[in-house]
């Protein structure tokens, strides 16, 4: 079999990641559960597989950026004979965010059927994904990581070794815990400024001029000021991440009080119909609580 990279999971993050591979001349073999998700990628140089079996037959390294663990299990037919047929002799590079315990058992099952497994979750949103500027955290056999590094290089700006599976996903949850704290602080700062009738442009100027300036703030604060909530990272994704963070903390005896409080806000936003809006659309929940009214 000719050495080739496959890519599965062409959502908000996966599509621009696969596009980076295609633009780099890699000609990735792609497949999506919904055909519409792959639109535009063949024009960039990707090849669309007719089904998941064809993708697994045609690629010896398969990257996934699926929404959750259940989707990954369904795609590869875990707990069915199809699982071994699709992954034996191949390397699965798991780039999405799942619970560490799930990843540990998946790695063991893939190794048992003669496959290889690399954890490679990425940090960043749709903007860095489109630029090939995601930061990847790697766990697995060092030889496997070294072998897949040149294949995934067009999608990332750095690959940071974290140890054995599931250390990369544990690291990703720690990174996301920090991210959630930054987002929560920004949401509350804007809500307090609005309640005080302060000019948000002035708040932005002060934050950008001082030590609290960072790329995340510069990306998200304009969205809050303009009330523009097209997703760079959705509330649905935030709810999933916060659930994994707080559950991992509970298993380890780490209480995660800030993330637990934020999880309640984001879950309220999801229930209010904001699931597919940007994570900072949670500002609508804070505003509604402040006004004692429905979402606005």
Secondary structure, DSSP 8 states (H G I E B T S, - for coil): ----EEEE--STTHHHHHHHHHHTT---EEE-SSGGGGTTHHHHT-EE-SSHHHHHHH-SEEEE--SSHHHHHHHHTTTSHHHHHHHTTSEEEE-S---HHHHHHHHHHHHHTT-EEEE--EE--HHHHHHT-EEEEEES-HHHHHHHHHHHGGGEEEEEEEESTTHHHHHHHHHHHHHHHHHHHHHHHHHHHHHTT--HHHHHHHHHHSTT--HHHHHHHHHHHHT----SSBHHHHHHHHHHHHHHHHHHT---HHHHHHHHHHHHHIIIIITTSBGGGGHHHHHHHHHTSS--
